[in-house]
Amino acid sequence: MSQRIHPLDSPDDFPTPPWATRALLEHVIEQARYTQQLACLEPACGAGHMVKVLQDYFGKVTALDAFEYGYGERSDFMKEPYQAGSFDWVITNPPFRLAEEFVAKALPIARRGVAILARTVFIESVGRYNNLFSCHPPSKVAQFTERVPMVKGRLDRSASTATGYAWIVWEKGSSDPTRLVWIPPCRKKLERDEDYPAAKSTRIVTEKQFDEKELPLAAVHSR
Ligand SMILES: C[S@@+](CC[C@H](N)C(=O)[O-])C[C@H]1O[C@@H](n2cnc3c(N)ncnc32)[C@H](O)[C@@H]1O
């Protein structure tokens, strides 16, 4: 099984397929908890694939990233000062090497909650238990039943992966023990053609069309 290893200053640019963000809002966070009246921060927005979905659910979405992707504003989440309670939600797919630090920083910023998409193995580790989970247990760990393939630097609808992913959510005001929930199969329902860059159009010429001369010669030669 492959494992991602990145240098410490790597952007860790693995864009989130939009259907996986819709799954959070449709299947994980109770719908009464977010509305068009609320403000959301996406502090590691990359090329904006998560932000564009969040904009369908929140009234205001602030998009920032430490690196340049031609989307949002430049800001290093680890260095930028924020007022406590300055956003309702902080939602992102953080760089994995900084995921624990992102959550610790996001918790005081969020009035209502924090949600991160992470490899399921994020919930392992003595270090994360000691530093984060023991003092700030998430309200929900929502495991994808389907795989969420992510590819470096681009969205690829046909990619595959052996890695499991989960949404890990801290809902403010919840004192219940952490709930493990499953995100039901939903990719087919939540995925849209327009989520992906248009594939280069290729004309497929069938034997029948060729025989019956339904196409100009140039089209046939360009197969
Ligand atoms: C896994 S990608 C996710 C991108 C986007 N959130 C999405 O879901 O499509 C992680 C992102 O974190 C950004 N990043 C890395 N370190 C950062 C930091 N210190 N502050 C803000 N963004 C950072 C990277 O540039 C990259 O865009």
Ligand as a Chemical Component Dictionary entry (heavy atoms), coordinates in Angstrom:
data_LIG
# 
_chem_comp.id                   LIG 
_chem_comp.type                 NON-POLYMER 
_chem_comp.pdbx_formal_charge   0 
_chem_comp.three_letter_code    LIG 
# 
loop_
_chem_comp_atom.comp_id 
_chem_comp_atom.atom_id 
_chem_comp_atom.alt_atom_id 
_chem_comp_atom.type_symbol 
_chem_comp_atom.charge 
_chem_comp_atom.model_Cartn_x 
_chem_comp_atom.model_Cartn_y 
_chem_comp_atom.model_Cartn_z 
_chem_comp_atom.pdbx_ordinal 
LIG C1  C1  C 0  -5.114  18.507 0.794  1  
LIG S1  S1  S 1  -5.047  20.128 0.039  2  
LIG C2  C2  C 0  -6.731  20.601 0.128  3  
LIG C3  C3  C 0  -7.121  21.764 -0.743 4  
LIG C4  C4  C 0  -8.588  22.190 -0.607 5  
LIG N1  N1  N 0  -8.940  22.397 0.792  6  
LIG C5  C5  C 0  -9.512  21.119 -1.166 7  
LIG O1  O1  O 0  -10.083 20.421 -0.336 8  
LIG O2  O2  O -1 -9.631  20.973 -2.380 9  
LIG C6  C6  C 0  -4.241  21.030 1.359  10 
LIG C7  C7  C 0  -4.079  22.501 1.107  11 
LIG O3  O3  O 0  -3.439  23.085 2.242  12 
LIG C8  C8  C 0  -2.665  24.180 1.792  13 
LIG N2  N2  N 0  -1.728  24.533 2.865  14 
LIG C9  C9  C 0  -0.602  23.881 3.244  15 
LIG N3  N3  N 0  -0.052  24.478 4.309  16 
LIG C10 C10 C 0  -0.843  25.550 4.621  17 
LIG C11 C11 C 0  -0.830  26.564 5.634  18 
LIG N4  N4  N 0  0.159   26.607 6.553  19 
LIG N5  N5  N 0  -1.809  27.498 5.647  20 
LIG C12 C12 C 0  -2.794  27.472 4.718  21 
LIG N6  N6  N 0  -2.866  26.536 3.734  22 
LIG C13 C13 C 0  -1.910  25.580 3.688  23 
LIG C14 C14 C 0  -2.047  23.651 0.508  24 
LIG O4  O4  O 0  -1.572  24.678 -0.315 25 
LIG C15 C15 C 0  -3.238  22.884 -0.095 26 
LIG O5  O5  O 0  -3.985  23.718 -0.932 27 
# 
loop_
_chem_comp_bond.comp_id 
_chem_comp_bond.atom_id_1 
_chem_comp_bond.atom_id_2 
_chem_comp_bond.value_order 
_chem_comp_bond.pdbx_ordinal 
LIG C1  S1  SING 1  
LIG S1  C2  SING 2  
LIG S1  C6  SING 3  
LIG C2  C3  SING 4  
LIG C3  C4  SING 5  
LIG C4  N1  SING 6  
LIG C4  C5  SING 7  
LIG C5  O1  DOUB 8  
LIG C5  O2  SING 9  
LIG C6  C7  SING 10 
LIG C7  O3  SING 11 
LIG C7  C15 SING 12 
LIG O3  C8  SING 13 
LIG C8  N2  SING 14 
LIG C8  C14 SING 15 
LIG N2  C9  SING 16 
LIG N2  C13 SING 17 
LIG C9  N3  DOUB 18 
LIG N3  C10 SING 19 
LIG C10 C11 SING 20 
LIG C10 C13 DOUB 21 
LIG C11 N4  SING 22 
LIG C11 N5  DOUB 23 
LIG N5  C12 SING 24 
LIG C12 N6  DOUB 25 
LIG N6  C13 SING 26 
LIG C14 O4  SING 27 
LIG C14 C15 SING 28 
LIG C15 O5  SING 29 
# 
